[in-house]
Amino acid sequence: MKQFKAKIIFNKKIALHHHVLAFRTPKGAKKVNPGQFFNVKVGGSYDPLLRRPFGAHKIAGSKIEILYKVVGKATKILSERKPDEMLDVLGPLGNGFDIKSLLSSGSSSVALIAGGHGVAPLYALAKNLKTFGLKISVFIGASSKKYVVCDGDFKKLGLKVHVATEDGSKGHKGLVTDLLKSGCSICACGPKPMLKAVAKLSGKYKTYCQVSMEEYLGCGTGICMGCAIKTCSGNKLVCKDGPVFNAKEIIW
């Protein structure tokens, strides 16, 4: 973990409510793994006081891109930040996807499952997994087509993308979990109800499954204890022990 100042490379709107911001980590910084996150001070004052967590969306050496949705005051302030302005950043934080365990799970196929904004860390993971020659399929779920983002980016990687929307405005009408089949390992990120459903399916199919949990991260470093979840080995902190966990370890 390291606190550093980062110059904004770009900060652009890519969809109705979504933006992508890029910055560079300092020389000698710890390698960033898919699934890890950064805690960013979004403005230059003490309002908002708390940093906000953003997963690494694209990783290219020292260049990091974060994908974020404008949903409140903090992300609205972040969306107005300009290139060459400086960010106060803490990270990389947490434990990302366990690629070694994924590769040893015995399956040559991996399903990457995103619910809404959960696509953010899965792009970096997909790009990493491609280097191992795995068969990768991407499943994106959202309430409506206006909230489906990054499907084109995954397609540019040569991956097959399946989309499900609750209102049927794009792809399958229904839930993204409707599209899942047995026989492949799973990595998922999204709302807790979706992750719970994915974990249930992985148990049914007896497949290996990792989930990136979404909880409110007050400090991002394990101090406030506000992101504790129940697991088979006691309470764990999403910010410090996660955000990625083996799905079967979590008490849903």
ZISULKA-V45470 format. One record per residue. N is the residue number from 1. PHI is phi in whole degrees, -180 to 180 (none if undefined). PSI is psi in radians with two decimals (none if undefined). D_CENTER is the distance of its C-alpha to the mean C-alpha in Angstrom with 1 decimal. Layout:
# ZISULKA-V45470
n/phi/psi/d_center
N/PHI/PSI/D_CENTER
N/PHI/PSI/D_CENTER
This chain:
# ZISULKA-V45470
n/phi/psi/d_center
1/none/2.36/18.5
2/-148/2.40/20.2
3/-95/2.35/20.9
4/-153/2.85/21.7
5/-97/2.31/22.6
6/-128/2.30/20.8
7/-82/2.32/22.4
8/-70/2.19/20.5
9/-83/-0.87/20.9
10/-154/2.81/20.0
11/-149/1.71/18.4
12/-128/2.61/18.7
13/-82/2.26/18.3
14/-115/-0.22/16.9
15/-156/-3.06/17.3
16/-54/-0.79/19.1
17/-123/0.05/16.7
18/-111/2.49/14.0
19/-130/2.76/14.4
20/-124/2.26/13.3
21/-121/2.40/14.7
22/-120/2.50/15.6
23/-150/3.03/17.3
24/-116/2.46/18.7
25/-80/2.70/18.6
26/-72/2.81/22.2
27/-59/2.35/24.4
28/83/0.08/24.2
29/-70/2.72/20.7
30/-63/2.47/18.8
31/-60/2.43/16.9
32/-96/2.22/13.1
33/-105/2.55/11.3
34/-55/2.27/8.1
35/104/-0.31/5.8
36/-78/2.91/8.1
37/-139/2.93/8.2
38/-121/2.48/11.3
39/-100/2.05/13.6
40/-115/2.32/15.4
41/-83/1.92/18.8
42/-74/-0.49/18.7
43/-125/-3.01/22.5
44/-101/0.06/25.6
45/-120/-2.96/27.1
46/-94/0.20/26.6
47/-129/1.89/25.6
48/-76/2.60/22.8
49/-74/-0.80/23.4
50/-82/2.55/20.0
51/-69/2.87/17.2
52/-120/2.41/13.9
53/-87/2.39/10.5
54/-138/2.19/8.1
55/-72/2.64/5.3
56/-71/2.02/7.1
57/-89/-0.86/6.9
58/-130/2.37/10.4
59/-124/2.08/12.5
60/-135/1.47/16.2
61/67/-2.14/18.3
62/-86/-0.15/18.4
63/-85/2.17/16.9
64/-120/2.35/13.3
65/-115/2.36/11.8
66/-115/2.40/9.5
67/-103/2.22/8.9
68/-139/2.69/10.1
69/-108/2.31/12.3
70/-80/1.89/15.8
71/-128/-0.15/16.6
72/-165/-2.90/19.0
73/-61/-0.80/21.1
74/-63/-0.86/18.7
75/-71/-0.46/16.4
76/-65/-0.76/19.8
77/-62/-0.76/21.1
78/-63/-0.67/18.2
79/-65/-0.34/18.7
80/-95/-0.04/22.4
81/-71/2.53/22.0
82/-108/2.74/23.8
83/-55/2.51/23.7
84/80/-0.18/25.5
85/-72/2.75/24.8
86/-102/2.44/23.6
87/-110/2.54/20.5
88/-97/1.98/20.7
89/-124/2.50/17.6
90/-122/2.16/16.9
91/154/-3.11/14.9
92/-73/2.60/13.3
93/-121/2.73/12.8
94/77/-3.10/12.0
95/-112/2.20/11.8
96/-86/-2.80/9.3
97/-67/2.40/9.9
98/-87/1.55/13.7
99/-68/-0.62/14.8
100/-61/-0.80/18.4
101/-67/-0.62/18.4
102/-63/-0.76/16.8
103/-68/-0.50/19.5
104/-93/0.14/22.1
105/-74/-0.25/21.3
106/97/-0.05/24.0
107/-108/2.44/22.3
108/-94/0.00/22.2
109/-119/2.44/19.9
110/-130/2.33/16.2
111/-105/2.15/14.5
112/-101/2.07/10.8
113/-117/2.11/10.4
114/-120/2.35/8.3
115/-110/1.98/9.8
116/58/-2.12/10.3
117/-69/-0.10/7.6
118/-64/-0.11/5.1
119/-67/-0.36/5.8
120/-50/-0.97/4.2
121/-83/-0.22/3.0
122/-77/-0.39/5.7
123/-66/-0.84/8.3
124/-61/-0.66/8.8
125/-66/-0.77/9.1
126/-59/-0.77/11.4
127/-64/-0.66/13.5
128/-68/-0.80/13.9
129/-66/-0.48/15.0
130/-59/-0.54/17.4
131/-69/-0.25/19.5
132/-99/0.05/20.4
133/74/0.37/21.8
134/-78/2.67/19.9
135/-84/2.05/20.1
136/-117/2.27/16.7
137/-121/2.48/16.3
138/-114/2.33/13.5
139/-124/2.11/13.6
140/-120/2.21/12.4
141/-117/2.50/13.8
142/-155/2.90/14.8
143/-72/-0.58/17.9
144/-153/2.85/19.5
145/-62/-0.45/19.4
146/-69/-0.23/19.0
147/-106/0.09/15.4
148/-86/2.06/14.5
149/-129/2.69/12.8
150/72/0.09/12.3
151/-62/-0.63/14.4
152/-66/-0.61/16.9
153/-65/-0.72/14.8
154/-66/-0.67/14.1
155/-65/-0.60/17.9
156/-66/-0.37/18.8
157/-82/-0.02/17.6
158/83/0.35/20.1
159/-99/2.59/17.8
160/-81/2.26/18.9
161/-118/2.26/16.9
162/-113/2.30/17.7
163/-119/2.42/17.2
164/-130/2.31/18.3
165/-125/2.50/19.2
166/-66/-0.53/21.0
167/-95/0.00/23.7
168/76/0.21/24.2
169/-74/-0.27/23.9
170/-153/2.29/21.9
171/67/-2.59/21.9
172/-68/2.38/22.5
173/-87/1.99/23.6
174/143/-2.68/22.0
175/-96/2.65/18.9
176/-63/-0.51/16.4
177/-68/-0.30/17.6
178/-63/-0.44/21.0
179/-90/-0.17/20.2
180/-77/2.49/19.4
181/-127/2.91/22.1
182/-77/2.92/23.1
183/102/-0.01/23.3
184/-133/2.66/19.8
185/-72/2.80/17.3
186/-132/2.41/13.9
187/-128/2.22/10.3
188/-136/2.62/8.5
189/-147/2.31/5.8
190/164/-2.90/7.7
191/-62/2.64/10.9
192/-58/-0.73/13.0
193/-59/-0.66/15.8
194/-67/-0.78/13.9
195/-63/-0.66/12.5
196/-63/-0.73/16.2
197/-66/-0.69/17.6
198/-64/-0.76/15.5
199/-62/-0.68/16.7
200/-64/-0.73/20.2
201/-66/-0.71/20.3
202/-65/-0.60/19.3
203/-68/-0.69/22.1
204/-64/-0.76/24.5
205/-88/-0.10/23.9
206/58/0.83/23.8
207/-114/2.71/20.8
208/-73/2.39/18.4
209/-145/2.25/15.0
210/-115/2.45/12.0
211/-128/2.43/9.6
212/-98/1.94/6.7
213/-78/2.46/8.8
214/-107/1.93/8.8
215/-135/2.86/12.0
216/-72/2.09/14.0
217/-105/1.77/13.9
218/-70/-0.86/17.4
219/-111/-0.55/17.9
220/82/0.00/14.9
221/-126/0.09/17.5
222/91/0.09/19.0
223/-82/-0.78/22.0
224/-80/-0.33/21.8
225/64/0.31/20.9
226/-81/-0.13/19.4
227/-114/0.46/16.3
228/-69/2.43/18.3
229/-128/2.76/17.8
230/-87/2.28/20.5
231/-130/3.02/20.4
232/-65/-0.33/23.3
233/-112/0.51/24.0
234/100/-3.08/24.0
235/-70/2.41/21.7
236/-127/2.66/18.6
237/-96/2.22/16.6
238/-61/-0.68/12.8
239/-72/-0.54/12.8
240/-106/-0.81/15.2
241/-84/-0.44/15.4
242/-111/-2.57/11.7
243/-78/-0.12/9.0
244/-96/2.30/9.3
245/-134/2.73/12.7
246/-69/2.21/15.1
247/-58/-0.58/15.4
248/-75/-0.18/19.2
249/-82/-0.35/19.2
250/-87/2.36/18.0
251/-89/1.81/20.8
252/-79/none/19.6
